[in-house]
């Protein structure tokens, strides 16, 4: 683990073996009236892009980041290492914001 500037909070590093999931107070919801997905968090709302939505839908706390990237690489016929790097980067950012736990 790497420690941020706040020594009381340790930064969780997302790796290919991490099994990301959303804490109970964070929800991924679809708004059928607007046709959009939202991440609902206390006092915050995020509107993820279509690729982020596909990643977040797979963040169940069971599948690893590598499993998620492998599935996306197959679905989108894209290079696994590129998908893995992008997935880790996105999940790390969300983890740092407290939206994802791993």
N, C-alpha and C positions, 0 to 999 in steps of 0.2 A: 504494500500500500504506500501511496505517496501522500504526504500531509500538506494540506493547503495552508494559507496564511493564518487561518483560524486553527490553532493547535487542538481545540476541543473537538474538531470534526475531521475525521480521516476521509480522504478522497478515495473512492472505490474506482479502481482501474478496470475498464471493460476489456476483456480479452476474448479470443475465439472460444474459450471454454466457459465463459460466463453464461449464466442462464437468466436472462433479463425477464423481469415481470413488472407490472405496475402495482404500486402499493394500493391497499384497499380504498384510500381516499382519492385516488386518481382514476378517472374513467375515460375510455375511448367511446364516444357516442356518435351515431350517425343522425343527422337532422334531415329526415326525408323531405320536409317542406322546402328546404334550400338545396338539398342534394349535396351536402357537405359533411365532412367528418370533423369532429372537435375533440381535443383532449381537455377534459374538465378537471381543474385542480383548484384547491382552495384559493380564492381571490385571483385566479388566473384562468385564461382560456387560450389554448393554442389551436391554430388551424394548420395542421400538417399538410405537406404536399402529397401527391398521390404515391410516390415511392415510400415516403415516411409512413404513410398509412399501412402499406403492405408489410413493412417491417414491424410496426406496432401491433398489428393484428396477430403476429406470430410470437409476440413477447408474452409467453404464458408461464414463465418460471420453470418450465420443463425442458424446452428446446434450447440448445446452446446457440450462441451467436454464429458459430460455424455451421450448425444445422440450418439456421435461418438463411444464411448467405448461400449455402448450397442449394436450398430450395428456390431461392430467388434467381440464382444463376441459371438453373434449369428452366424456370418459368419464363425468363426474359432472354434466354440464350446469350448470356453475357459472361465475361471472364470472372471466374470465381474469386481470384485475388483482388480484383478491382471492387467487386461487390462486397467482399469481406472488409476491405479497408474503409469503404464508404459507410458500411453498416456500423462498424466499430466507432467511427468518428461521430456519427449521428447519435448513437446510443450513449457515447461518453458525454456529449453535450447535454443530453436529457438527464443522464445520471447526475451530472454536476448541478443541475437545476432541481433535482429531487423528484423528477417525473418517473424515472426508471430506477429500479433496484436490481442488483445482481448478486 
